[in-house]
């Protein structure tokens, strides 16, 4: 109830929720990408959709996080971040959180890679069990 009474606190709370959603979407895209690699021989359109999903969720996280930290970035930087999100996320985390940002980036890089590996293994298991 206290959050709804203060519009500024409510906006801050909703941005936190959307930032978490962006991170969850990044991991969902990693899982979908891993499962897709196990099931299909060619990645084609699905691979493109996964890549767009990765970039979109990473850019969404960047944009919301910069607003939560009261340091909004110019709109043009959003497009650059979208195109270069793996490197741009490292640069942004280092700029906004210092050396701690490097730890966050490494942690998420390892976690995303493990998500892809586990989803690929699960996809291969399902593909072997189904006729």
Protein Blocks (a to p, Z undefined) as FASTA:
>chain_A
ZZmmpmklmmmmmmmmmmmmmmmmmmmmmmmmmmmmmmpmblklmmmmmmmmmmmmmmmm
mmmmmmmnopacdfklmmmmmmmmmmmmmmmmmmmnommlmmmmmmmmmmmmmmmmmmmm
mmmmmmmmpZZ
